[in-house]
Amino acid sequence: MSWNWLLYGTGTGLVIWLSQRVLVSRLYPERIKAAKRWVALSAALRWILSAAVLALALEEGIGSGLSAFGGLMSAPWLGILSLTMFPLPDEDGILRRT
């Protein structure tokens, strides 16, 4: 059962990482108040999502909780490593591999 929670934690972590990526790409320095509001709201939603996954996993036991936590912590690394296959566009919208 711990392997399921590892997958749930990794999936949740990837969703969180992708939401951060999308949020940062849509922030504009001209609209500081809106940017602060979006950052605060999205951070709260990500924390709630992480806490919910960990709480549900811990109801089944410490092994499940540790597996979910491991998935949450390893997911950003999977996202960073995926940038070699799916690079970010530069300011002109051109995808370049480094």
C-alpha atoms as one frame of an Amber mdcrd trajectory, in Angstrom:
protein
   0.000   0.000   0.000   2.967   2.320   0.508   3.759   2.221  -3.205   0.337
   3.703  -3.968   1.045   6.601  -1.636   4.447   7.122  -3.223   2.688   7.512
  -6.571  -0.003   9.781  -5.085   2.651  11.944  -3.449   4.700  12.137  -6.638
   1.634  13.037  -8.698   0.624  15.713  -6.215   4.160  17.075  -6.172   4.229
  17.280  -9.962   0.889  19.113  -9.989   2.284  21.561  -7.435   5.480  22.034
  -9.449   3.525  22.636 -12.665   1.230  25.126 -10.935   4.278  27.063  -9.718
   5.703  27.026 -13.235   2.466  28.370 -14.711   2.085  30.996 -11.977   5.589
  32.372 -12.452   5.140  32.574 -16.209   2.017  34.717 -15.773   3.326  37.289
 -13.278   3.949  40.820 -14.508   5.966  43.455 -12.627   3.498  46.171 -13.689
   0.712  44.554 -11.658   2.287  44.104  -8.220  -0.942  43.912  -6.182  -2.435
  41.249  -8.421   0.847  39.328  -8.368   0.951  39.344  -4.566  -2.630  38.156
  -4.411  -2.016  35.303  -6.885   1.172  34.204  -5.121  -0.527  34.149  -1.713
  -3.608  32.310  -2.999  -1.674  29.713  -4.949   0.732  29.105  -2.049  -2.201
  28.519   0.296  -3.803  26.086  -2.156  -0.530  24.177  -2.617  -0.028  23.897
   1.158  -3.589  22.662   1.644  -3.156  20.078  -1.118   0.130  18.837   0.363
  -1.315  18.679   3.860  -4.375  16.783   2.645  -2.283  14.134   0.880  -0.023
  13.716   3.913  -2.960  13.551   6.335  -4.736  10.917   4.256  -1.548   8.881
   3.954  -0.828   9.085   7.678  -4.272   7.673   8.448  -3.028   4.378   6.998
   0.241   4.390   8.920   3.694   5.851   9.174   5.000   3.891   6.181   2.322
   5.323   3.918   2.949   8.808   5.282   6.682   8.541   4.657   6.056   7.240
   1.142   3.739  10.158   0.340   6.266  12.593   1.794   9.032  11.031  -0.293
   6.896  11.418  -3.397   6.162  15.048  -2.600   9.849  15.789  -2.076  11.111
  13.927  -5.154   8.560  15.368  -7.593  10.278  18.753  -8.104  13.451  16.917
  -9.086  11.501  14.902 -11.628  10.084  18.155 -12.965  13.518  19.763 -13.205
  14.956  16.716 -14.935  12.032  16.753 -17.370  13.175  20.176 -18.595  15.821
  18.402 -20.654  13.013  16.811 -22.682  10.549  19.727 -22.451  12.580  22.978
 -22.336  11.101  26.312 -21.339  10.585  28.885 -24.110  12.682  32.049 -23.989
  11.185  35.553 -24.095  10.600  35.281 -27.866   8.655  32.043 -27.447  11.404
  30.000 -29.098  12.258  26.630 -27.585  16.010  26.150 -27.330  17.903  23.196
 -25.988  21.038  23.939 -24.030
